[in-house]
Amino acid sequence: MSDILNQLAEVLEQRRQADPDSSYVASLHRKGLNKILEKVGEEATETLLAAKDAANGSEKNREAVVAETADLWFHSLVMLSHLGIDHQDVLDELARRFGISGLDEKAARPTDA
Ligand SMILES: N=c1c2ncn([C@@H]3O[C@H](COP(=O)(O)OP(=O)(O)OP(=O)(O)O)[C@@H](O)[C@H]3O)c2ncn1[C@@H]1O[C@H](COP(=O)(O)O)[C@@H](O)[C@H]1O
């Protein structure tokens, strides 16, 4: 999985300096953080609506979940790039968490005084 993420992140880095008239990613950077966040929110909403439909059944609905999740991940990568955050940091965080049960991690959190 991380191969395509790494390749895509490399292209996204190049697009920070590209012409907004010939690059969708460059056009997002030109419009700024608020526009990028709007797209992330929109794609998140579309993903959850597709997921609700998929729970009711057809293969077409399941394909929509895949397509919408790809849109969400893509726009999240653009957000990270815009903020100058390396996507590898997110992969490293997932790797750090790997094998740690969410239930155990939550139980080990300091309690509020
Ligand atoms: N993976 C993607 C990718 N996924 C989705 N999209 C685009 O994301 C947009 C989101 O879809 P919408 O229907 O929400 O778009 P819209 O309604 O026109 O958007 P708004 O006007 O509402 O903002 C579409 O234009 C999609 O084509 C992507 N655009 C680019 N990439 C990758 O980014 C690379 C660089 O793209 P460019 O910068 O355009 O060269 C490409 O080679 C691809 O690898």
The ligand as an SDF file (V2000), in Angstrom:
LIG
                    3D

 44 47  0  0  0  0  0  0  0  0999 V2000
   -5.5530   10.7780   -6.9970 N   0  0  0  0  0  0  0  0  0  0  0  0
   -5.9240   11.8470   -7.5000 C   0  0  0  0  0  0  0  0  0  0  0  0
   -7.2890   12.2850   -7.4060 C   0  0  0  0  0  0  0  0  0  0  0  0
   -8.3500   11.7200   -6.8080 N   0  0  0  0  0  0  0  0  0  0  0  0
   -9.3950   12.5850   -7.0200 C   0  0  0  0  0  0  0  0  0  0  0  0
   -8.9600   13.6590   -7.7300 N   0  0  0  0  0  0  0  0  0  0  0  0
   -9.7470   14.8140   -8.1810 C   0  0  0  0  0  0  0  0  0  0  0  0
  -10.4200   15.3730   -7.0670 O   0  0  0  0  0  0  0  0  0  0  0  0
  -11.5080   16.1300   -7.5460 C   0  0  0  0  0  0  0  0  0  0  0  0
  -12.6330   15.9030   -6.5520 C   0  0  0  0  0  0  0  0  0  0  0  0
  -13.8010   15.5810   -7.1580 O   0  0  0  0  0  0  0  0  0  0  0  0
  -15.0730   16.4950   -7.0130 P   0  0  0  0  0  0  0  0  0  0  0  0
  -16.1370   15.8170   -7.7830 O   0  0  0  0  0  0  0  0  0  0  0  0
  -15.3010   16.8040   -5.5810 O   0  0  0  0  0  0  0  0  0  0  0  0
  -14.5120   17.8040   -7.7480 O   0  0  0  0  0  0  0  0  0  0  0  0
  -15.2420   19.1210   -8.0530 P   0  0  0  0  0  0  0  0  0  0  0  0
  -16.6830   18.9690   -7.8130 O   0  0  0  0  0  0  0  0  0  0  0  0
  -14.7680   19.5460   -9.4120 O   0  0  0  0  0  0  0  0  0  0  0  0
  -14.5670   20.0580   -6.9430 O   0  0  0  0  0  0  0  0  0  0  0  0
  -15.0830   21.4720   -6.4620 P   0  0  0  0  0  0  0  0  0  0  0  0
  -15.1770   22.3450   -7.6810 O   0  0  0  0  0  0  0  0  0  0  0  0
  -16.3570   21.2490   -5.7280 O   0  0  0  0  0  0  0  0  0  0  0  0
  -13.9770   21.9140   -5.5390 O   0  0  0  0  0  0  0  0  0  0  0  0
  -11.7500   15.7120   -8.9930 C   0  0  0  0  0  0  0  0  0  0  0  0
  -11.2860   16.7420   -9.8430 O   0  0  0  0  0  0  0  0  0  0  0  0
  -10.8670   14.4810   -9.1310 C   0  0  0  0  0  0  0  0  0  0  0  0
  -10.3520   14.2800  -10.4490 O   0  0  0  0  0  0  0  0  0  0  0  0
   -7.6640   13.5060   -7.9780 C   0  0  0  0  0  0  0  0  0  0  0  0
   -6.7630   14.3060   -8.6390 N   0  0  0  0  0  0  0  0  0  0  0  0
   -5.4870   13.8870   -8.7190 C   0  0  0  0  0  0  0  0  0  0  0  0
   -5.0260   12.6930   -8.1770 N   0  0  0  0  0  0  0  0  0  0  0  0
   -3.5970   12.3320   -8.2290 C   0  0  0  0  0  0  0  0  0  0  0  0
   -2.8320   13.5170   -8.1810 O   0  0  0  0  0  0  0  0  0  0  0  0
   -1.9420   13.5580   -9.2880 C   0  0  0  0  0  0  0  0  0  0  0  0
   -1.6950   15.0100   -9.6860 C   0  0  0  0  0  0  0  0  0  0  0  0
   -2.8960   15.5790  -10.1980 O   0  0  0  0  0  0  0  0  0  0  0  0
   -2.8430   16.9900  -10.9620 P   0  0  0  0  0  0  0  0  0  0  0  0
   -2.3460   17.9770   -9.9650 O   0  0  0  0  0  0  0  0  0  0  0  0
   -4.2370   17.3150  -11.4260 O   0  0  0  0  0  0  0  0  0  0  0  0
   -1.9080   16.8180  -12.1080 O   0  0  0  0  0  0  0  0  0  0  0  0
   -2.6240   12.7270  -10.3570 C   0  0  0  0  0  0  0  0  0  0  0  0
   -1.6840   12.2120  -11.2980 O   0  0  0  0  0  0  0  0  0  0  0  0
   -3.2400   11.6190   -9.5340 C   0  0  0  0  0  0  0  0  0  0  0  0
   -2.2430   10.6440   -9.2360 O   0  0  0  0  0  0  0  0  0  0  0  0
  1  2  2  0
  2  3  1  0
  2 31  1  0
  3  4  1  0
  3 28  2  0
  4  5  2  0
  5  6  1  0
  6  7  1  0
  6 28  1  0
  7  8  1  0
  7 26  1  0
  8  9  1  0
  9 10  1  0
  9 24  1  0
 10 11  1  0
 11 12  1  0
 12 13  2  0
 12 14  1  0
 12 15  1  0
 15 16  1  0
 16 17  2  0
 16 18  1  0
 16 19  1  0
 19 20  1  0
 20 21  2  0
 20 22  1  0
 20 23  1  0
 24 25  1  0
 24 26  1  0
 26 27  1  0
 28 29  1  0
 29 30  2  0
 30 31  1  0
 31 32  1  0
 32 33  1  0
 32 43  1  0
 33 34  1  0
 34 35  1  0
 34 41  1  0
 35 36  1  0
 36 37  1  0
 37 38  2  0
 37 39  1  0
 37 40  1  0
 41 42  1  0
 41 43  1  0
 43 44  1  0
M  END
$$$$
